[in-house]
Amino acid sequence: MSLLNYARLFLGNTARKYEHTNNTIMKPLILMLSLFAIASCKDSKPLKKEALFAKEMVLLVNYELDSISLEDHALLGAAVAPNFVADSIPGLLGKSFIGNVTSGTFGGVYYFSSEAAVTSYLSSDLWKGIVAHPNLVNFKTDIFQTFEGSALAGGEHATRKTSSNPEDATELHVLVVHFKSEDSASTISTSIKESAASFNNEKFPGLIGKTFISKEKDSTFGGVYYFENAAAIDAYLATDFWKGFENSSGIEVFKKDRYGVASISAISNGIPVQD
């Protein structure tokens, strides 16, 4: 019960008890307690609103190849990779160079320290030069906020362990999931904080970490998962846990893409590994 409500209850009971005995005493007492209750309400601080999102942002980039071989594309990637470091791109925490040869889709998973850093990068000459390359076409970019709680699932890039050894990317794979939900971001955030710690290598063998992501304006949510190898993704998607989620009422999974991670990601701090 608040102090104000308590004061009202107290005053009401007291007034009825003493109204026939000492009215001259009660009036000052009532005034004093009322002022005390009002002052207490003014001094009380509002409850801090629980944060839904972390500061980290995820930029997902996809494109296709046109009139360029896989070998020449790899050489192009090796040539530009040294640019993807924090000294050259303010706010960049890491980038994984990704690709799926079967679907012909390539791109990157970028982690930035803030939304402003993403905006700055997408306005830079480096980005404009990449988009303008004649052999890279059909670009698609998605910017996501990351949910609070991602750190519990090894998905906060600033704090998780990464490798500078190119060989650690040999089997590394990324699973990107997007889904629509009838639930609000607040409801999803609560669920994430309750379950994030269960996304670990012990429960899901081969899982390195998961970043929970949101594009709240169009009710799109999802995750960026890193797995030790492609087989671990297959095993995860075969679990009752995943099947139960995908078939849940109010959930529409519309993207479930997997990519290999290029060894040049070692240059750009884009190879997460197990602790």
GUKOL-282329 format. One record per residue (C-alpha): chain; x, y, z. Coordinates in steps of 0.02 Angstrom, whole numbers, plus 50000, padded with zeros to 5 digits. Layout:
BEGIN
{node "A" {X Y Z}}
...
END
This chain:
BEGIN
{node "A" {50000 50000 50000}}
{node "A" {50069 50174 49957}}
{node "A" {50099 50303 50090}}
{node "A" {49959 50409 50016}}
{node "A" {49831 50268 50024}}
{node "A" {49891 50220 50197}}
{node "A" {49869 50398 50256}}
{node "A" {49693 50406 50184}}
{node "A" {49646 50244 50272}}
{node "A" {49724 50301 50435}}
{node "A" {49640 50470 50427}}
{node "A" {49471 50396 50390}}
{node "A" {49476 50274 50537}}
{node "A" {49546 50404 50655}}
{node "A" {49420 50536 50606}}
{node "A" {49273 50421 50637}}
{node "A" {49343 50368 50806}}
{node "A" {49375 50541 50873}}
{node "A" {49254 50656 50782}}
{node "A" {49140 50667 50936}}
{node "A" {49279 50686 51064}}
{node "A" {49413 50807 51006}}
{node "A" {49377 50893 50842}}
{node "A" {49500 51033 50876}}
{node "A" {49645 50909 50888}}
{node "A" {49593 50809 50736}}
{node "A" {49595 50951 50610}}
{node "A" {49780 50992 50633}}
{node "A" {49824 50807 50639}}
{node "A" {49733 50775 50476}}
{node "A" {49818 50922 50393}}
{node "A" {49990 50866 50454}}
{node "A" {49970 50687 50393}}
{node "A" {49902 50745 50226}}
{node "A" {50052 50857 50199}}
{node "A" {50168 50713 50248}}
{node "A" {50085 50598 50122}}
{node "A" {50097 50727 49983}}
{node "A" {50280 50761 50020}}
{node "A" {50318 50575 50021}}
{node "A" {50239 50555 49850}}
{node "A" {50342 50698 49780}}
{node "A" {50503 50625 49849}}
{node "A" {50471 50449 49786}}
{node "A" {50560 50403 49624}}
{node "A" {50469 50314 49482}}
{node "A" {50518 50134 49453}}
{node "A" {50654 50116 49322}}
{node "A" {50584 50046 49161}}
{node "A" {50662 49879 49119}}
{node "A" {50771 49889 48963}}
{node "A" {50718 49786 48813}}
{node "A" {50867 49815 48701}}
{node "A" {51055 49820 48720}}
{node "A" {51166 49951 48638}}
{node "A" {51240 49830 48512}}
{node "A" {51166 49829 48338}}
{node "A" {51173 49695 48204}}
{node "A" {51187 49737 48019}}
{node "A" {51147 49591 47903}}
{node "A" {51204 49612 47723}}
{node "A" {51165 49495 47577}}
{node "A" {51211 49508 47394}}
{node "A" {51235 49398 47241}}
{node "A" {51377 49380 47115}}
{node "A" {51368 49434 46935}}
{node "A" {51502 49389 46807}}
{node "A" {51634 49347 46938}}
{node "A" {51701 49178 46989}}
{node "A" {51705 49115 47168}}
{node "A" {51895 49124 47162}}
{node "A" {51896 49306 47107}}
{node "A" {51763 49347 47235}}
{node "A" {51873 49270 47370}}
{node "A" {52020 49376 47311}}
{node "A" {51910 49531 47318}}
{node "A" {51860 49490 47495}}
{node "A" {52041 49465 47547}}
{node "A" {52085 49633 47473}}
{node "A" {51951 49731 47567}}
{node "A" {51953 49634 47733}}
{node "A" {52091 49742 47813}}
{node "A" {51971 49890 47805}}
{node "A" {51848 49807 47923}}
{node "A" {51929 49851 48088}}
{node "A" {51878 49974 48222}}
{node "A" {52018 50095 48175}}
{node "A" {51943 50114 48001}}
{node "A" {51758 50096 48046}}
{node "A" {51714 50183 48210}}
{node "A" {51599 50078 48318}}
{node "A" {51630 49915 48225}}
{node "A" {51645 49771 48349}}
{node "A" {51666 49634 48220}}
{node "A" {51615 49569 48049}}
{node "A" {51593 49391 47988}}
{node "A" {51612 49370 47801}}
{node "A" {51477 49244 47756}}
{node "A" {51423 49145 47604}}
{node "A" {51313 49005 47542}}
{node "A" {51379 48935 47379}}
{node "A" {51223 48829 47350}}
{node "A" {51104 48978 47353}}
{node "A" {51232 49098 47279}}
{node "A" {51210 49219 47424}}
{node "A" {51354 49308 47509}}
{node "A" {51374 49453 47629}}
{node "A" {51417 49493 47807}}
{node "A" {51357 49491 47987}}
{node "A" {51416 49652 48068}}
{node "A" {51410 49698 48252}}
{node "A" {51412 49883 48296}}
{node "A" {51420 49971 48464}}
{node "A" {51273 50087 48424}}
{node "A" {51143 50133 48296}}
{node "A" {51240 50292 48256}}
{node "A" {51391 50186 48209}}
{node "A" {51285 50084 48086}}
{node "A" {51216 50242 48008}}
{node "A" {51390 50315 47991}}
{node "A" {51455 50158 47906}}
{node "A" {51313 50153 47781}}
{node "A" {51355 50333 47735}}
{node "A" {51541 50299 47715}}
{node "A" {51641 50294 47554}}
{node "A" {51691 50115 47596}}
{node "A" {51511 50056 47595}}
{node "A" {51465 50158 47442}}
{node "A" {51612 50081 47349}}
{node "A" {51558 49904 47395}}
{node "A" {51379 49931 47338}}
{node "A" {51440 50010 47176}}
{node "A" {51549 49861 47129}}
{node "A" {51486 49797 46961}}
{node "A" {51503 49613 47007}}
{node "A" {51407 49624 47170}}
{node "A" {51220 49642 47143}}
{node "A" {51049 49632 47227}}
{node "A" {51106 49702 47393}}
{node "A" {50992 49684 47543}}
{node "A" {51028 49763 47711}}
{node "A" {50937 49737 47876}}
{node "A" {50974 49831 48035}}
{node "A" {50924 49750 48199}}
{node "A" {50926 49798 48380}}
{node "A" {50991 49664 48498}}
{node "A" {50888 49610 48646}}
{node "A" {50950 49623 48823}}
{node "A" {50988 49445 48874}}
{node "A" {51092 49403 48721}}
{node "A" {51247 49400 48831}}
{node "A" {51172 49254 48929}}
{node "A" {51169 49155 48767}}
{node "A" {51346 49202 48714}}
{node "A" {51278 49323 48586}}
{node "A" {51348 49489 48646}}
{node "A" {51493 49517 48529}}
{node "A" {51586 49641 48638}}
{node "A" {51606 49514 48778}}
{node "A" {51617 49344 48694}}
{node "A" {51776 49255 48647}}
{node "A" {51837 49273 48467}}
{node "A" {51984 49201 48373}}
{node "A" {52116 49281 48263}}
{node "A" {52162 49111 48190}}
{node "A" {52090 49091 48013}}
{node "A" {52083 48902 48036}}
{node "A" {51948 48922 48169}}
{node "A" {51828 48974 48031}}
{node "A" {51852 48813 47932}}
{node "A" {51691 48730 47993}}
{node "A" {51607 48882 48072}}
{node "A" {51428 48914 48016}}
{node "A" {51297 49048 48046}}
{node "A" {51110 49018 48057}}
{node "A" {51001 49172 48031}}
{node "A" {50819 49159 48083}}
{node "A" {50683 49289 48057}}
{node "A" {50504 49271 48117}}
{node "A" {50346 49371 48138}}
{node "A" {50259 49366 48305}}
{node "A" {50092 49421 48376}}
{node "A" {50180 49458 48540}}
{node "A" {50253 49628 48581}}
{node "A" {50439 49660 48598}}
{node "A" {50413 49678 48785}}
{node "A" {50335 49505 48799}}
{node "A" {50472 49429 48692}}
{node "A" {50605 49516 48796}}
{node "A" {50535 49438 48955}}
{node "A" {50538 49266 48875}}
{node "A" {50718 49292 48816}}
{node "A" {50780 49341 48988}}
{node "A" {50699 49185 49060}}
{node "A" {50768 49065 48930}}
{node "A" {50928 49141 48858}}
{node "A" {51045 49047 48973}}
{node "A" {50978 48881 48904}}
{node "A" {51056 48919 48735}}
{node "A" {51222 48838 48772}}
{node "A" {51338 48705 48706}}
{node "A" {51283 48580 48837}}
{node "A" {51100 48583 48789}}
{node "A" {51131 48611 48603}}
{node "A" {51298 48531 48557}}
{node "A" {51399 48637 48437}}
{node "A" {51311 48800 48479}}
{node "A" {51435 48940 48510}}
{node "A" {51313 49082 48541}}
{node "A" {51149 49163 48493}}
{node "A" {51109 49347 48471}}
{node "A" {50924 49388 48492}}
{node "A" {50874 49523 48368}}
{node "A" {50726 49637 48335}}
{node "A" {50659 49753 48203}}
{node "A" {50516 49811 48312}}
{node "A" {50436 49931 48186}}
{node "A" {50379 49788 48075}}
{node "A" {50362 49655 48211}}
{node "A" {50510 49555 48145}}
{node "A" {50617 49462 48270}}
{node "A" {50744 49323 48262}}
{node "A" {50917 49262 48302}}
{node "A" {51093 49253 48236}}
{node "A" {51170 49087 48291}}
{node "A" {51350 49032 48274}}
{node "A" {51380 48844 48266}}
{node "A" {51542 48747 48262}}
{node "A" {51490 48659 48101}}
{node "A" {51344 48630 47982}}
{node "A" {51296 48465 48065}}
{node "A" {51263 48557 48228}}
{node "A" {51136 48667 48138}}
{node "A" {51048 48513 48070}}
{node "A" {51043 48438 48244}}
{node "A" {50973 48599 48320}}
{node "A" {50835 48614 48189}}
{node "A" {50787 48432 48223}}
{node "A" {50760 48460 48410}}
{node "A" {50589 48459 48489}}
{node "A" {50632 48631 48558}}
{node "A" {50650 48708 48385}}
{node "A" {50503 48614 48310}}
{node "A" {50394 48669 48454}}
{node "A" {50444 48850 48428}}
{node "A" {50423 48847 48239}}
{node "A" {50249 48771 48255}}
{node "A" {50192 48886 48394}}
{node "A" {50030 48982 48372}}
{node "A" {50063 49164 48328}}
{node "A" {50238 49128 48259}}
{node "A" {50282 49137 48074}}
{node "A" {50462 49089 48034}}
{node "A" {50500 49161 47862}}
{node "A" {50690 49156 47856}}
{node "A" {50800 49011 47906}}
{node "A" {50963 49037 47812}}
{node "A" {51133 48961 47843}}
{node "A" {51304 49020 47790}}
{node "A" {51485 48969 47802}}
{node "A" {51608 49093 47877}}
{node "A" {51759 49145 47775}}
{node "A" {51933 49133 47852}}
{node "A" {51964 49318 47816}}
{node "A" {51842 49353 47958}}
{node "A" {51993 49330 48073}}
{node "A" {52051 49502 48017}}
{node "A" {51886 49584 48062}}
{node "A" {51857 49501 48232}}
{node "A" {51718 49395 48159}}
{node "A" {51758 49219 48220}}
{node "A" {51668 49179 48385}}
{node "A" {51731 49023 48472}}
{node "A" {51690 48923 48628}}
{node "A" {51757 48989 48792}}
END
